[in-house]
């Protein structure tokens, strides 16, 4: 029976093979279907029903497609926007806790849900409650401040946005919200304690802005200076998660 000629086929190779390699004595392995035969190629049959063809010629005319794997690198930011870049550029500057960063991300999302153009103190308050696992969130819920109540108070105070308005992907901070973040950083620096800036610092920063929407909503739901002082005692502590 006449030998079949080798036509175009899909090959997988364990080493990269160039279309015209001028190296002498180089050998590579190609995995071919059993029914493919080629003149001048040494072959051996392996147990899985495929033919291993070893090429010992100096020139390989078989086109080989090389697969490249791409890796995606994700960068996670461990600091929140600040109006005082000099205070966040040093190595001694405190870092925000993971819960604080998540609360901030949830605040941006809540602002987008309400179709507000900016992330205000009211959105930061919702972000803390949406994150839900911090001491600050647990303290708020224990004192009757829940996400649904806060959202209702926001609608009463600020109203609804135009249904045809679309918030930016990352709504910028309002001035009171930016000052609340800066207050949290300053208080952590004043304390002189090591550790991270917690969501409690963030909540107290919201409360420090007396004319902000977040402060007004907290006051309407029963939060006062006495509770703020009580919460401040554990500002440097954060809830620990148990996986048992």
N, C-alpha and C positions, 0 to 999 in steps of 0.2 A: 504494500500500500504506500502511495506517495505521501511524503511528509507534508503536513499543513504548514503554510507560511504564517509567521507571527504578525498579527494585525494589531490595531490600537487596543489597549487593554488598560485597566486600572490596576496599579501596582502599589503596594505599601512596602516601604523599605525601612530598615532599622537604622540606616546611615544615609546621609545626604549624598546624592549622586548627581554629578554635573552632566550636562548633555555632551560635552566634549572634555573629558578629563585626560590629561596627558601623562598621568602617573602610571609607571610600569609596575606590574605585579600587584596592583590593587584589586581587591575583590569585594563585592557587595552581594547582599541577598535580596532577591525579589520574590514576593509571594504571588504565584500565578494560579489560575484555575487549572484543574487536572487535564482538561481537554486542550490546553494550549501547548504547542510544541515549537521549538526553535532550533534551527541548525546552528552548530558551532557553540552551543551553550551546554555546559555540564549540568546535569539535573539529578535530583534525588527526591524520592517520594517520601513524604512524612505522614504520620498516622492520621492526621485530621483531614485527609483527602485533598490536600493542596500540594502543589509541586513547587519545591524550592529550586530556583534556578540561580546558579552562581556564575557571574560574569567575570571572565578573566581577560577579556580583550582590553586593549588600551583605550579604545574609543567605544563609548556607549551611545547608541542612537535612540534609545528608548526615552521618551519624555517622562520625567518624574515630577510630580507635583509635591512640593514641600509644604507641609502644614505648619503654620506658625501660631503659637499660643500667645494671646494678648492678656496681660494682667492689668486689672483696674486698681488704682491706688486711691483710697479715700482718706481725706484729711479731716480730722475732727477738731473743732475749735474748743478750747477749754477756757475761753474768756468771753465775756459778753461786751456789747458796745459800751464805751465809756467816753465821756467828754473830757477826760483827763488822761490822755495817752501816756504822759510821763509817769503816771502812777502804776500803769500796767506793763511798762516796758522793762522794768527791773526784775532781776531774778528773785528778789525778796517779796515781790507783790503776791498777795494771796490769790489762789485759784478758786474759781467757782466749783461747787460740788456738782456731781453728775445730775442730781435731782434738780438743782437750780437751773442748769443748762436745759434739761428737759422741760422744766416749767416755762422757761423763756420760749422754747420752740412751740410749746402748746399755746402760749399766749399769742404768738403770731398766727397760729392756725385759727384760734377763736376769733381774732380780729378779722380774719378773712371770711370766716363763717358769717359774721355779722355784716360783712361788706363795708367795714370801716377803712378809711384811707390810711390810718396810722394805728400803731400799737400803743395804747394808753395804759394808765395804771389799772383801769378796770379789766383790761385784757390780761395784764400780769397777774391780777387776782384770780381770774378764771384759770390761767395757766397753772397756778399753784394747786388749785382744786382738781383740775383735770389730771395732773400728775399723781396726786392723791396719796402717796406713800410717805411723805415727809412729816416731821413733827408739826410743822406749821399747818399743813392740810388737816391733820388729825385734830389739832387744837381748834381750828375753825369749825370743823364738823361737830366737835363736842360742844361747841357754844352756839350751835344752830345756824352757822353760816355754810350753806350748801351751794353747789354749782347752780342748781335750778333757781334758787332764790336770788343769787347774784345776777344771773342772766336776766331775770325779770326786772330787777332793779335797774339794770343797765338800759333796758328798753324804755323804762319809765323816765329815766334821767336824760338819756341821750337820744332816744327815739330810734327808729329804724332807718336804714340807709336806702337809697334808691335801688329798686330791684334790678335795674339795668347797669348798676355800677359794679365794677370788678376791682377788688383790692389787688395791689401788687403782690408778687410772690412773697416778699419779705417787707411787710408794712413798716415804715420807719417809726422810730419812737417819738412820742410826743415829748415836749420839754419836761413836764412833770414826771413822766416815766423814766426819762434819762436821769433826772435828778434823784429819783428813787434808787436807781442802780448805783449812782455815784455815792449816795448816802450809805448804802450797804457796804461798799468798798471802804469808805472812810471809817465807818464804825469798826470794821474788822481790823483795820490798821491801828486804830486808837486803842483797841483792846490789848494789842501786843501778843495775843495768843497765836500759836501756830495752828495750822489746819485750814480748812476750806471755808469759803463764804457759803452759808447754807440758805435754804429757802426761808428760814426764819428771818435772816438779815434782809432778804428781799421783801418779805411781808411788812417788816417794821419800816423799811424804806418807803413802801407805799403809804403806810400810816403817817409818816413824817410829812407828807405833802398834804397840808391841811385843806387846800382848795381843789385838790384833784378829785376826779370822779371816783377813783378807788377808795379814797378816804371817806367820801360821803356815803358810798354804798356800805362800807364796813360799819360806819356809825349808824346808818339806818337799820342794820341787822343786829345791833346790840353790842358791837365791839367798841371798847373804850380804852382810855389810858391805863386803867387798872389792869385790864387784860393784856395790854401791850407790855406793861412792866413785868407781869407774870411770865409772859412768853419770852421776854428778853433774857430771863435767867438761864434759859436753856438754848440760847441762840447758837452756841458753838457745838451743840450736840445735834445729831441727826439719827433718824430711825435706822435700826439694823434689820436686815432682812434675814429670815430664817428659811432654809430650804429643806427642813426636815418634814 
